[in-house]
Amino acid sequence: MENLDLAMIVLLTGMVVVFVALIVLTFVIKGYGALISSVTVARKKKKAEAQVAKKAAQDATVKPAVPVVKKAAAPAVQEGIPGEVIAAIAAAVDYTYGAGTHTIRAVRRVPQNRSAWGSAGLAESTRPF
C-alpha cells in the first residue's frame, strides 16, 4: 500500500510538471510570435513610407514626353512543343511569380539522362498510393 501511494504521488507530480511546462512553453511561443509579427509590421510600414517618399520624389522630377513601351520578345520554342503547352507554362509562371515580373525566354525539352531501368524505378517510387 505504501508503494502504491508513493507511485501515485510521483505520477501526479510528473503530470503536473509536464503540463505546467507545456503551458509555459505555449505562452513563450505566442509571445515570440507576437514580437516577430510586430517587428515585421513595423518594417513593412517603414518600407511603405519610404516607397511613398521615393514616388513623390520621382513625380517631382521631369517626365519624358513619350513613354517608352518595351515589348517582350516571343520565347524561343523547340520544335514539337504545342502552343497550348507554352500557354500553360506561361500561365503557371505568371500565377506563381506575379503578373509581369518574369519573362519566358525559351522553352525546350529536357533530355532523358536515365536508363530504362532508372526510369522504371522512378515511376515505381513516385507512383501515387
C-alpha positions in Angstrom: 0.0 0.0 0.0 2.9 2.3 0.8 4.4 1.7 -2.6 1.1 2.5 -4.3 0.8 5.8 -2.5 4.4 6.7 -3.5 3.8 5.7 -7.1 0.6 7.9 -7.3 2.4 10.9 -5.8 5.3 10.5 -8.3 2.8 10.1 -11.2 0.7 13.1 -10.3 3.8 15.3 -9.7 5.2 14.3 -13.1 2.0 15.0 -14.9 1.7 18.4 -13.1 5.2 19.4 -14.0 4.8 18.3 -17.7 1.5 20.3 -18.1 2.9 23.4 -16.4 5.9 23.2 -18.7 3.7 22.9 -21.7 1.6 25.9 -20.7 4.7 28.0 -20.1 6.1 27.0 -23.5 2.8 27.9 -25.1 2.9 31.4 -23.7 6.6 31.8 -24.6 5.9 30.8 -28.3 2.9 33.0 -28.5 4.8 35.9 -27.1 7.7 35.3 -29.6 5.2 35.2 -32.4 3.6 38.4 -31.4 7.0 40.1 -31.1 8.1 38.9 -34.6 4.8 40.0 -36.0 5.0 43.5 -34.6 8.6 43.9 -35.9 7.5 42.7 -39.3 4.6 45.1 -39.4 6.8 48.0 -38.4 9.3 47.2 -41.1 6.6 46.9 -43.7 5.2 50.3 -42.6 8.6 51.9 -42.7 9.3 50.4 -46.2 5.9 51.6 -47.5 6.6 55.1 -46.2 10.0 55.1 -47.9 8.4 54.0 -51.2 5.8 56.8 -50.9 8.5 59.3 -50.4 10.5 57.9 -53.3 7.5 58.0 -55.5 6.8 61.6 -54.6 10.4 62.5 -55.4 10.1 60.8 -58.8 6.9 62.5 -59.6 8.5 65.9 -58.8 11.2 65.3 -61.5 10.7 66.0 -65.2 8.9 63.2 -67.0 9.7 62.2 -70.6 7.2 63.4 -73.2 6.6 60.0 -74.8 6.8 56.9 -72.6 8.9 54.1 -74.0 6.9 50.8 -74.3 9.1 47.8 -74.0 7.6 44.8 -75.9 8.6 41.3 -74.7 10.2 39.1 -77.3 8.5 35.8 -78.1 10.1 32.9 -76.4 12.3 30.6 -78.4 10.3 27.3 -78.7 11.8 23.9 -79.5 10.1 22.0 -82.4 7.3 19.7 -81.4 6.0 21.6 -78.4 2.4 22.7 -78.9 1.2 26.3 -78.3 -1.2 25.1 -75.6 1.8 23.8 -73.6 3.6 27.1 -74.0 0.5 29.0 -72.9 0.1 26.7 -69.8 3.8 27.2 -68.9 3.4 31.0 -69.2 0.2 31.0 -67.1 1.9 28.9 -64.4 4.9 31.2 -64.3 2.6 34.3 -64.2 0.5 32.8 -61.4 3.5 31.6 -59.4 5.7 34.7 -59.5 3.1 37.5 -60.1 1.9 39.3 -63.2 4.6 40.8 -65.3 7.5 40.0 -63.0 9.2 37.4 -65.2 9.7 36.8 -68.9 9.9 33.4 -70.6 12.8 33.4 -72.9 12.9 29.8 -74.1 11.0 26.5 -73.8 12.8 23.3 -74.6 12.5 19.7 -73.7 14.9 18.2 -71.1 16.9 15.3 -72.5 16.4 11.9 -70.8 19.6 11.0 -68.9 18.2 7.9 -67.2 18.3 4.3 -68.5 15.1 2.3 -68.9 15.7 0.7 -65.5 16.2 4.1 -63.8 13.0 5.5 -65.4 11.1 2.4 -64.3 12.4 2.7 -60.7 11.5 6.4 -60.6 8.0 5.6 -61.9 7.6 2.9 -59.3 8.9 5.0 -56.4 6.7 8.0 -57.2 3.5 6.2 -58.1 0.5 7.5 -56.1 -1.0 5.3 -53.5 
